[in-house]
């Protein structure tokens, strides 16, 4: 589950996930972005950021390791949104993410899940949804982000 939800996404995560899942709009996607451990701002500061550009505008940076790139999750990568009526919540799932042969350089602190409204959207239009602690020091091997079996987000 998420370590925190960005304030701009409160009450919106399920709907934005669903929009990607049903292709509304067709080129919308979820992005998985890794953040650099050096200079990363506190969770209290980060959760107030309203766009991916805002997240990356301060002391917090995206990682730059060879072998890293943002993961783009489209409709076919996501599960249907199915409320759990017995428990009165909705869990949202993501497949585990693998970056192959990530070289040394930048140490990772977090991965964030973001909503991208269209393929050509600038970072200023990308909405950060959730943040997940992910401390790792790449060493040339594969980096695998194993998402919680319950999902990356639970709406209660």
N, CA, C and O atoms as a DFTB+ gen file, in Angstrom:
624 C
 N C O
     1  1       0.829      -1.181       0.000
     2  2       0.000       0.000       0.000
     3  2       0.879       1.253       0.000
     4  3       2.064       1.209       0.330
     5  1       0.287       2.311      -0.362
     6  2       1.004       3.581      -0.454
     7  2       1.500       4.034       0.905
     8  3       0.831       3.841       1.920
     9  1       2.684       4.641       0.915
    10  2       3.176       5.284       2.129
    11  2       2.436       6.593       2.347
    12  3       2.160       6.979       3.483
    13  1       2.115       7.272       1.249
    14  2       1.227       8.425       1.347
    15  2       0.584       8.699       0.002
    16  3       1.063       8.269      -1.048
    17  1      -0.513       9.427       0.070
    18  2      -1.245       9.872      -1.116
    19  2      -1.011      11.374      -1.248
    20  3      -1.078      12.106      -0.260
    21  1      -0.740      11.826      -2.457
    22  2      -0.574      13.252      -2.696
    23  2      -1.905      13.951      -2.475
    24  3      -2.956      13.430      -2.850
    25  1      -1.861      15.134      -1.865
    26  2      -3.091      15.868      -1.560
    27  2      -3.938      16.129      -2.799
    28  3      -5.165      16.054      -2.735
    29  1      -3.301      16.434      -3.924
    30  2      -4.023      16.743      -5.154
    31  2      -4.840      15.544      -5.646
    32  3      -5.794      15.714      -6.406
    33  1      -4.472      14.339      -5.218
    34  2      -5.136      13.126      -5.695
    35  2      -6.157      12.561      -4.723
    36  3      -6.822      11.571      -5.030
    37  1      -6.290      13.172      -3.562
    38  2      -7.232      12.637      -2.573
    39  2      -8.637      12.638      -3.151
    40  3      -9.121      13.653      -3.652
    41  1      -9.281      11.486      -3.071
    42  2     -10.612      11.322      -3.630
    43  2     -10.630      11.069      -5.123
    44  3     -11.705      10.949      -5.710
    45  1      -9.451      10.983      -5.764
    46  2      -9.399      10.866      -7.219
    47  2      -8.671       9.627      -7.728
    48  3      -8.776       9.310      -8.913
    49  1      -7.943       8.923      -6.881
    50  2      -7.082       7.835      -7.353
    51  2      -7.879       6.754      -8.077
    52  3      -7.490       6.335      -9.167
    53  1      -8.976       6.298      -7.500
    54  2      -9.772       5.242      -8.133
    55  2     -10.285       5.714      -9.496
    56  3     -10.214       4.966     -10.471
    57  1     -10.790       6.919      -9.573
    58  2     -11.335       7.418     -10.833
    59  2     -10.247       7.567     -11.901
    60  3     -10.479       7.208     -13.055
    61  1      -9.083       8.081     -11.551
    62  2      -8.016       8.247     -12.543
    63  2      -7.479       6.894     -12.997
    64  3      -7.188       6.711     -14.180
    65  1      -7.345       5.949     -12.080
    66  2      -6.966       4.578     -12.437
    67  2      -7.996       4.000     -13.410
    68  3      -7.633       3.428     -14.438
    69  1      -9.281       4.153     -13.080
    70  2     -10.354       3.629     -13.930
    71  2     -10.304       4.264     -15.322
    72  3     -10.524       3.580     -16.321
    73  1     -10.019       5.551     -15.392
    74  2      -9.942       6.221     -16.700
    75  2      -8.862       5.587     -17.566
    76  3      -9.076       5.367     -18.758
    77  1      -7.707       5.292     -16.984
    78  2      -6.655       4.626     -17.748
    79  2      -7.131       3.240     -18.172
    80  3      -6.951       2.845     -19.324
    81  1      -7.732       2.510     -17.253
    82  2      -8.175       1.128     -17.528
    83  2      -9.162       1.065     -18.687
    84  3      -9.113       0.129     -19.485
    85  1     -10.053       2.040     -18.792
    86  2     -11.059       2.012     -19.869
    87  2     -10.641       2.839     -21.090
    88  3     -11.392       2.930     -22.061
    89  1      -9.445       3.444     -21.044
    90  2      -8.957       4.202     -22.195
    91  2      -9.676       5.511     -22.428
    92  3     -10.044       5.835     -23.557
    93  1      -9.881       6.276     -21.347
    94  2     -10.580       7.561     -21.439
    95  2      -9.711       8.664     -20.836
    96  3      -9.759       8.904     -19.629
    97  1      -8.922       9.328     -21.667
    98  2      -8.710       9.197     -23.101
    99  2      -7.786       8.019     -23.445
   100  3      -7.136       7.439     -22.576
   101  1      -7.752       7.693     -24.722
   102  2      -7.071       6.482     -25.185
   103  2      -5.588       6.443     -24.831
   104  3      -5.047       5.366     -24.582
   105  1      -4.926       7.588     -24.803
   106  2      -3.481       7.584     -24.533
   107  2      -3.143       7.928     -23.081
   108  3      -1.985       8.191     -22.759
   109  1      -4.157       7.927     -22.202
   110  2      -3.857       8.147     -20.783
   111  2      -3.089       6.943     -20.248
   112  3      -3.176       5.846     -20.800
   113  1      -2.341       7.156     -19.172
   114  2      -1.526       6.081     -18.609
   115  2      -1.189       6.406     -17.162
   116  3      -1.325       7.543     -16.711
   117  1      -0.748       5.382     -16.450
   118  2      -0.116       5.585     -15.155
   119  2       1.386       5.516     -15.390
   120  3       1.863       4.698     -16.176
   121  1       2.118       6.369     -14.712
   122  2       3.575       6.369     -14.783
   123  2       4.142       5.902     -13.456
   124  3       3.604       6.225     -12.397
   125  1       5.225       5.143     -13.510
   126  2       5.980       4.769     -12.319
   127  2       7.314       5.503     -12.438
   128  3       8.083       5.270     -13.370
   129  1       7.575       6.392     -11.482
   130  2       8.746       7.265     -11.518
   131  2       9.567       7.030     -10.248
   132  3       9.018       7.040      -9.146
   133  1      10.870       6.819     -10.394
   134  2      11.757       6.608      -9.248
   135  2      12.428       7.925      -8.863
   136  3      12.860       8.696      -9.720
   137  1      12.504       8.162      -7.548
   138  2      13.091       9.399      -7.036
   139  2      14.434       9.137      -6.386
   140  3      14.627       8.137      -5.694
   141  1      15.353      10.051      -6.620
   142  2      16.725      10.025      -6.125
   143  2      16.747      10.215      -4.602
   144  3      16.039      11.067      -4.066
   145  1      17.557       9.420      -3.922
   146  2      17.668       9.528      -2.463
   147  2      18.399      10.800      -2.029
   148  3      18.137      11.324      -0.947
   149  1      19.309      11.295      -2.864
   150  2      20.084      12.484      -2.502
   151  2      19.201      13.720      -2.584
   152  3      18.664      14.037      -3.645
   153  1      19.055      14.407      -1.478
   154  2      18.313      15.666      -1.468
   155  2      16.804      15.529      -1.476
   156  3      16.094      16.527      -1.601
   157  1      16.302      14.312      -1.346
   158  2      14.837      14.153      -1.414
   159  2      14.178      14.914      -0.267
   160  3      14.660      14.906       0.866
   161  1      13.090      15.555      -0.582
   162  2      12.358      16.331       0.410
   163  2      11.536      15.402       1.306
   164  3      11.363      14.224       0.993
   165  1      11.041      15.927       2.399
   166  2      10.251      15.142       3.336
   167  2       8.904      14.770       2.712
   168  3       8.442      15.411       1.768
   169  1       8.289      13.726       3.257
   170  2       6.955      13.350       2.803
   171  2       5.978      14.505       2.979
   172  3       5.124      14.734       2.122
   173  1       6.100      15.231       4.080
   174  2       5.203      16.362       4.350
   175  2       5.306      17.417       3.251
   176  3       4.297      18.013       2.873
   177  1       6.505      17.652       2.739
   178  2       6.681      18.625       1.654
   179  2       6.206      18.054       0.322
   180  3       5.541      18.742      -0.453
   181  1       6.550      16.794       0.059
   182  2       6.199      16.195      -1.231
   183  2       4.699      16.057      -1.424
   184  3       4.199      16.275      -2.527
   185  1       3.974      15.702      -0.377
   186  2       2.540      15.440      -0.550
   187  2       1.758      16.682      -0.948
   188  3       0.609      16.575      -1.377
   189  1       2.364      17.866      -0.811
   190  2       1.709      19.112      -1.215
   191  2       1.932      19.446      -2.692
   192  3       1.357      20.416      -3.186
   193  1       2.742      18.679      -3.400
   194  2       3.030      18.955      -4.814
   195  2       1.833      18.560      -5.676
   196  3       1.233      17.505      -5.470
   197  1       1.492      19.407      -6.634
   198  2       0.293      19.212      -7.448
   199  2       0.545      18.602      -8.821
   200  3      -0.407      18.223      -9.505
   201  1       1.794      18.498      -9.237
   202  2       2.118      17.895     -10.528
   203  2       3.486      17.228     -10.411
   204  3       4.231      17.471      -9.462
   205  1       3.800      16.385     -11.388
   206  2       5.126      15.764     -11.392
   207  2       6.200      16.839     -11.555
   208  3       7.277      16.727     -10.969
   209  1       5.923      17.865     -12.333
   210  2       6.870      18.972     -12.478
   211  2       7.135      19.626     -11.122
   212  3       8.275      19.974     -10.814
   213  1       6.093      19.794     -10.315
   214  2       6.260      20.368      -8.973
   215  2       7.114      19.465      -8.091
   216  3       7.961      19.949      -7.340
   217  1       6.894      18.154      -8.181
   218  2       7.688      17.201      -7.383
   219  2       9.167      17.358      -7.717
   220  3      10.018      17.336      -6.828
   221  1       9.467      17.516      -9.004
   222  2      10.855      17.547      -9.461
   223  2      11.449      18.955      -9.516
   224  3      12.604      19.115      -9.912
   225  1      10.687      19.973      -9.129
   226  2      11.158      21.358      -9.213
   227  2      12.018      21.764      -8.031
   228  3      12.830      22.681      -8.155
   229  1      11.867      21.114      -6.897
   230  2      12.632      21.488      -5.707
   231  2      13.928      20.695      -5.636
   232  3      14.602      20.495      -6.646
   233  1      14.267      20.250      -4.442
   234  2      15.497      19.485      -4.226
   235  2      15.354      18.029      -4.654
   236  3      16.357      17.330      -4.801
   237  1      14.130      17.565      -4.854
   238  2      13.871      16.173      -5.233
   239  2      14.073      15.993      -6.728
   240  3      13.589      16.792      -7.530
   241  1      14.791      14.937      -7.097
   242  2      15.083      14.661      -8.503
   243  2      14.695      13.244      -8.868
   244  3      14.624      12.362      -8.012
   245  1      14.447      13.037     -10.144
   246  2      14.246      11.693     -10.675
   247  2      15.610      11.026     -10.807
   248  3      16.605      11.705     -11.058
   249  1      15.669       9.707     -10.642
   250  2      16.932       8.991     -10.768
   251  2      17.435       9.064     -12.206
   252  3      16.661       9.286     -13.137
   253  1      18.744       8.874     -12.372
   254  2      19.350       9.002     -13.698
   255  2      20.184       7.785     -14.083
   256  3      20.979       7.861     -15.019
   257  1      20.022       6.683     -13.393
   258  2      20.829       5.496     -13.665
   259  2      20.630       4.998     -15.096
   260  3      19.524       5.054     -15.634
   261  1      21.716       4.511     -15.707
   262  2      21.597       3.801     -16.968
   263  2      20.776       2.541     -16.694
   264  3      21.048       1.816     -15.737
   265  1      19.784       2.286     -17.523
   266  2      18.893       1.146     -17.331
   267  2      17.549       1.549     -16.736
   268  3      16.614       0.750     -16.701
   269  1      17.458       2.788     -16.270
   270  2      16.195       3.290     -15.725
   271  2      15.470       4.109     -16.778
   272  3      16.086       4.863     -17.531
   273  1      14.171       3.952     -16.820
   274  2      13.279       4.857     -17.541
   275  2      11.928       4.777     -16.851
   276  3      11.620       3.801     -16.167
   277  1      11.144       5.799     -17.038
   278  2       9.800       5.790     -16.463
   279  2       9.013       4.618     -17.044
   280  3       9.091       4.331     -18.239
   281  1       8.263       3.957     -16.188
   282  2       7.373       2.890     -16.648
   283  2       6.029       3.510     -17.017
   284  3       5.497       4.346     -16.287
   285  1       5.497       3.098     -18.138
   286  2       4.216       3.593     -18.627
   287  2       3.235       2.419     -18.616
   288  3       3.423       1.432     -19.328
   289  1       2.197       2.538     -17.806
   290  2       1.197       1.479     -17.688
   291  2      -0.091       1.939     -18.364
   292  3      -0.700       2.931     -17.962
   293  1      -0.490       1.209     -19.387
   294  2      -1.692       1.544     -20.148
   295  2      -2.837       0.614     -19.731
   296  3      -2.694      -0.190     -18.809
   297  1      -3.949       0.735     -20.410
   298  2      -5.172      -0.002     -20.064
   299  2      -4.925      -1.493     -19.883
   300  3      -5.390      -2.079     -18.905
   301  1      -4.209      -2.108     -20.797
   302  2      -3.981      -3.552     -20.745
   303  2      -3.112      -4.016     -19.595
   304  3      -3.079      -5.207     -19.286
   305  1      -2.405      -3.090     -18.953
   306  2      -1.542      -3.434     -17.817
   307  2      -2.294      -3.428     -16.492
   308  3      -1.779      -3.910     -15.483
   309  1      -3.508      -2.886     -16.490
   310  2      -4.256      -2.682     -15.252
   311  2      -5.415      -3.653     -15.130
   312  3      -5.934      -4.154     -16.127
   313  1      -5.812      -3.909     -13.893
   314  2      -6.966      -4.764     -13.605
   315  2      -8.233      -3.926     -13.573
   316  3      -8.185      -2.708     -13.397
   317  1      -9.367      -4.595     -13.746
   318  2     -10.639      -3.903     -13.599
   319  2     -10.783      -3.391     -12.170
   320  3     -10.241      -3.974     -11.231
   321  1     -11.511      -2.310     -12.020
   322  2     -11.810      -1.767     -10.692
   323  2     -13.046      -2.495     -10.172
   324  3     -14.135      -2.390     -10.734
   325  1     -12.843      -3.243      -9.070
   326  2     -13.938      -4.023      -8.494
   327  2     -14.013      -3.714      -7.003
   328  3     -13.126      -4.111      -6.247
   329  1     -15.050      -3.017      -6.572
   330  2     -15.195      -2.739      -5.140
   331  2     -15.360      -4.030      -4.346
   332  3     -16.020      -4.966      -4.797
   333  1     -14.758      -4.075      -3.169
   334  2     -14.905      -5.196      -2.236
   335  2     -16.025      -4.817      -1.270
   336  3     -15.781      -4.177      -0.247
   337  1     -17.246      -5.213      -1.596
   338  2     -18.400      -4.833      -0.793
   339  2     -18.384      -5.466       0.594
   340  3     -18.918      -4.892       1.543
   341  1     -17.778      -6.637       0.718
   342  2     -17.716      -7.300       2.025
   343  2     -16.866      -6.504       3.014
   344  3     -17.175      -6.451       4.204
   345  1     -15.794      -5.884       2.515
   346  2     -14.884      -5.131       3.388
   347  2     -15.056      -3.622       3.274
   348  3     -14.421      -2.867       4.011
   349  1     -15.904      -3.181       2.362
   350  2     -16.170      -1.756       2.168
   351  2     -14.936      -0.963       1.745
   352  3     -14.663       0.114       2.274
   353  1     -14.199      -1.513       0.788
   354  2     -13.067      -0.791       0.226
   355  2     -12.847      -1.223      -1.216
   356  3     -13.468      -2.170      -1.698
   357  1     -11.952      -0.511      -1.895
   358  2     -11.538      -0.863      -3.249
   359  2     -10.021      -0.877      -3.286
   360  3      -9.379       0.126      -2.971
   361  1      -9.447      -2.004      -3.669
   362  2      -7.997      -2.113      -3.840
   363  2      -7.662      -1.967      -5.316
   364  3      -8.348      -2.518      -6.177
   365  1      -6.606      -1.225      -5.597
   366  2      -6.124      -1.049      -6.960
   367  2      -4.781      -1.747      -7.101
   368  3      -3.875      -1.539      -6.294
   369  1      -4.657      -2.575      -8.129
   370  2      -3.450      -3.374      -8.316
   371  2      -2.593      -2.844      -9.461
   372  3      -3.089      -2.244     -10.414
   373  1      -1.307      -3.084      -9.336
   374  2      -0.340      -2.837     -10.406
   375  2       0.528      -4.076     -10.539
   376  3       0.803      -4.745      -9.543
   377  1       0.960      -4.393     -11.741
   378  2       1.903      -5.497     -11.872
   379  2       3.267      -5.080     -11.307
   380  3       3.603      -3.896     -11.274
   381  1       4.046      -6.080     -10.864
   382  2       5.410      -5.785     -10.441
   383  2       6.151      -5.132     -11.602
   384  3       5.902      -5.448     -12.765
   385  1       7.059      -4.223     -11.278
   386  2       7.802      -3.475     -12.287
   387  2       9.269      -3.877     -12.259
   388  3       9.874      -3.938     -11.188
   389  1       9.851      -4.153     -13.434
   390  2      11.252      -4.562     -13.522
   391  2      12.013      -3.612     -14.434
   392  3      11.603      -3.340     -15.563
   393  1      13.126      -3.117     -13.919
   394  2      14.092      -2.362     -14.716
   395  2      15.300      -3.270     -14.871
   396  3      15.849      -3.740     -13.874
   397  1      15.724      -3.524     -16.107
   398  2      16.809      -4.460     -16.362
   399  2      18.174      -3.795     -16.309
   400  3      18.386      -2.715     -16.861
   401  1      19.104      -4.478     -15.624
   402  2      20.518      -4.079     -15.600
   403  2      20.711      -2.609     -15.231
   404  3      21.371      -1.863     -15.955
   405  1      20.141      -2.203     -14.117
   406  2      20.252      -0.811     -13.684
   407  2      21.637      -0.600     -13.074
   408  3      22.023      -1.262     -12.111
   409  1      22.365       0.335     -13.662
   410  2      23.748       0.572     -13.275
   411  2      23.862       1.421     -12.007
   412  3      22.934       2.136     -11.630
   413  1      25.012       1.320     -11.369
   414  2      25.293       2.127     -10.178
   415  2      25.226       3.602     -10.556
   416  3      25.288       3.969     -11.729
   417  1      25.097       4.427      -9.537
   418  2      25.063       5.875      -9.756
   419  2      24.131       6.511      -8.755
   420  3      24.547       6.883      -7.658
   421  1      22.874       6.639      -9.128
   422  2      21.890       7.273      -8.275
   423  2      21.244       6.228      -7.362
   424  3      20.773       5.194      -7.834
   425  1      21.224       6.501      -6.056
   426  2      20.507       5.635      -5.126
   427  2      19.049       6.053      -5.093
   428  3      18.739       7.244      -5.107
   429  1      18.159       5.081      -5.051
   430  2      16.732       5.337      -5.120
   431  2      16.135       5.450      -3.721
   432  3      16.576       4.766      -2.798
   433  1      15.138       6.309      -3.566
   434  2      14.456       6.480      -2.285
   435  2      12.993       6.064      -2.358
   436  3      12.482       5.422      -1.441
   437  1      12.325       6.422      -3.436
   438  2      10.881       6.202      -3.562
   439  2      10.525       5.930      -5.014
   440  3      11.259       6.284      -5.936
   441  1       9.383       5.292      -5.186
   442  2       8.736       5.308      -6.486
   443  2       7.388       5.991      -6.278
   444  3       6.732       5.815      -5.252
   445  1       7.000       6.764      -7.265
   446  2       5.692       7.409      -7.200
   447  2       4.872       6.964      -8.406
   448  3       5.399       6.741      -9.496
   449  1       3.570       6.841      -8.176
   450  2       2.634       6.480      -9.233
   451  2       1.899       7.757      -9.619
   452  3       1.381       8.471      -8.760
   453  1       1.857       8.037     -10.909
   454  2       1.266       9.282     -11.408
   455  2       0.255       8.968     -12.515
   456  3       0.320       7.922     -13.161
   457  1      -0.665       9.889     -12.713
   458  2      -1.630       9.815     -13.809
   459  2      -1.198      10.774     -14.906
   460  3      -1.026      11.970     -14.667
   461  1      -1.021      10.237     -16.120
   462  2      -0.693      11.052     -17.294
   463  2      -1.918      11.095     -18.196
   464  3      -2.342      10.053     -18.694
   465  1      -2.502      12.281     -18.422
   466  2      -3.751      12.355     -19.184
   467  2      -3.622      12.042     -20.671
   468  3      -4.603      11.630     -21.290
   469  1      -2.451      12.223     -21.257
   470  2      -2.259      11.952     -22.682
   471  2      -0.780      11.700     -22.941
   472  3       0.077      12.102     -22.155
   473  1      -0.492      11.033     -24.050
   474  2       0.884      10.642     -24.358
   475  2       1.841      11.829     -24.411
   476  3       2.988      11.707     -23.982
   477  1       1.402      12.955     -24.919
   478  2       2.280      14.113     -25.081
   479  2       2.213      15.079     -23.895
   480  3       2.680      16.214     -23.996
   481  1       1.641      14.643     -22.784
   482  2       1.485      15.542     -21.632
   483  2       2.834      15.929     -21.038
   484  3       3.678      15.062     -20.810
   485  1       3.048      17.214     -20.784
   486  2       4.255      17.626     -20.072
   487  2       4.126      17.239     -18.597
   488  3       3.026      16.968     -18.116
   489  1       5.245      17.214     -17.888
   490  2       5.228      16.872     -16.465
   491  2       4.311      17.788     -15.661
   492  3       3.818      17.393     -14.605
   493  1       4.078      18.999     -16.145
   494  2       3.197      19.924     -15.434
   495  2       1.733      19.490     -15.479
   496  3       0.923      19.980     -14.692
   497  1       1.379      18.575     -16.391
   498  2       0.015      18.059     -16.482
   499  2      -0.134      16.671     -15.853
   500  3      -1.241      16.139     -15.774
   501  1       0.973      16.093     -15.410
   502  2       0.967      14.752     -14.811
   503  2       0.679      14.885     -13.319
   504  3       1.347      15.641     -12.613
   505  1      -0.328      14.138     -12.842
   506  2      -0.785      14.243     -11.455
   507  2      -0.167      13.131     -10.614
   508  3      -0.385      11.954     -10.899
   509  1       0.600      13.483      -9.584
   510  2       1.137      12.446      -8.697
   511  2       0.008      11.895      -7.824
   512  3      -0.775      12.656      -7.255
   513  1      -0.068      10.567      -7.724
   514  2      -1.135       9.924      -6.968
   515  2      -0.651       9.397      -5.624
   516  3      -1.153       9.793      -4.572
   517  1       0.334       8.495      -5.671
   518  2       0.809       7.850      -4.447
   519  2       2.331       7.777      -4.434
   520  3       2.984       7.809      -5.477
   521  1       2.876       7.679      -3.228
   522  2       4.318       7.547      -3.031
   523  2       4.580       6.282      -2.226
   524  3       3.843       5.953      -1.297
   525  1       5.649       5.578      -2.605
   526  2       6.005       4.314      -1.962
   527  2       7.503       4.319      -1.659
   528  3       8.314       4.488      -2.571
   529  1       7.877       4.139      -0.405
   530  2       9.292       4.053      -0.067
   531  2       9.906       2.891      -0.832
   532  3       9.344       1.796      -0.862
   533  1      11.050       3.125      -1.445
   534  2      11.723       2.098      -2.246
   535  2      13.226       2.359      -2.225
   536  3      13.818       2.699      -3.249
   537  1      13.850       2.196      -1.032
   538  2      15.288       2.452      -0.934
   539  2      16.088       1.306      -1.556
   540  3      16.002       0.159      -1.117
   541  1      16.857       1.638      -2.574
   542  2      17.687       0.628      -3.229
   543  2      18.908       1.304      -3.842
   544  3      18.832       2.431      -4.331
   545  1      20.020       0.604      -3.805
   546  2      21.257       1.085      -4.407
   547  2      21.569       0.185      -5.599
   548  3      22.148      -0.886      -5.420
   549  1      21.203       0.593      -6.799
   550  2      21.422      -0.258      -7.968
   551  2      22.891      -0.652      -8.123
   552  3      23.799       0.113      -7.800
   553  1      23.095      -1.886      -8.633
   554  2      24.450      -2.428      -8.748
   555  2      24.706      -3.103     -10.087
   556  3      25.664      -3.865     -10.221
   557  1      23.869      -2.835     -11.070
   558  2      24.026      -3.461     -12.378
   559  2      23.075      -4.623     -12.602
   560  3      22.954      -5.114     -13.724
   561  1      22.406      -5.066     -11.567
   562  2      21.432      -6.149     -11.710
   563  2      20.046      -5.564     -11.967
   564  3      19.872      -4.347     -12.044
   565  1      19.072      -6.449     -12.098
   566  2      17.696      -5.992     -12.312
   567  2      17.147      -5.396     -11.020
   568  3      17.473      -5.857      -9.927
   569  1      16.322      -4.380     -11.153
   570  2      15.609      -3.790     -10.022
   571  2      14.141      -4.147     -10.206
   572  3      13.541      -3.856     -11.241
   573  1      13.579      -4.778      -9.192
   574  2      12.175      -5.194      -9.260
   575  2      11.410      -4.523      -8.127
   576  3      11.754      -4.672      -6.955
   577  1      10.374      -3.786      -8.494
   578  2       9.469      -3.198      -7.513
   579  2       8.279      -4.144      -7.401
   580  3       7.434      -4.210      -8.293
   581  1       8.229      -4.876      -6.288
   582  2       7.128      -5.811      -6.062
   583  2       6.017      -5.074      -5.346
   584  3       6.176      -4.621      -4.213
   585  1       4.905      -4.965      -6.018
   586  2       3.772      -4.234      -5.487
   587  2       3.050      -5.117      -4.477
   588  3       2.930      -6.326      -4.674
   589  1       2.577      -4.516      -3.410
   590  2       1.846      -5.221      -2.362
   591  2       0.758      -6.098      -2.975
   592  3       0.040      -5.646      -3.867
   593  1       0.620      -7.354      -2.514
   594  2      -0.416      -8.238      -3.071
   595  2      -1.831      -7.663      -2.936
   596  3      -2.711      -7.996      -3.730
   597  1      -2.050      -6.806      -1.940
   598  2      -3.364      -6.183      -1.781
   599  2      -3.568      -5.041      -2.767
   600  3      -4.699      -4.608      -2.991
   601  1      -2.495      -4.556      -3.350
   602  2      -2.582      -3.464      -4.302
   603  2      -1.694      -2.306      -3.896
   604  3      -1.135      -2.295      -2.800
   605  1      -1.566      -1.331      -4.785
   606  2      -0.745      -0.165      -4.481
   607  2      -1.548       0.914      -3.759
   608  3      -0.981       1.850      -3.195
   609  1      -2.882       0.772      -3.782
   610  2      -3.724       1.780      -3.145
   611  2      -5.034       1.136      -2.695
   612  3      -5.599       0.286      -3.384
   613  1      -5.494       1.561      -1.532
   614  2      -6.794       1.108      -1.013
   615  2      -7.661       2.328      -0.715
   616  3      -7.283       3.187       0.081
   617  1      -8.808       2.398      -1.351
   618  2      -9.795       3.454      -1.077
   619  2     -10.775       2.907      -0.050
   620  3     -11.409       1.874      -0.266
   621  1     -10.891       3.618       1.074
   622  2     -11.809       3.180       2.128
   623  2     -12.868       4.225       2.376
   624  3     -13.733       4.036       3.231
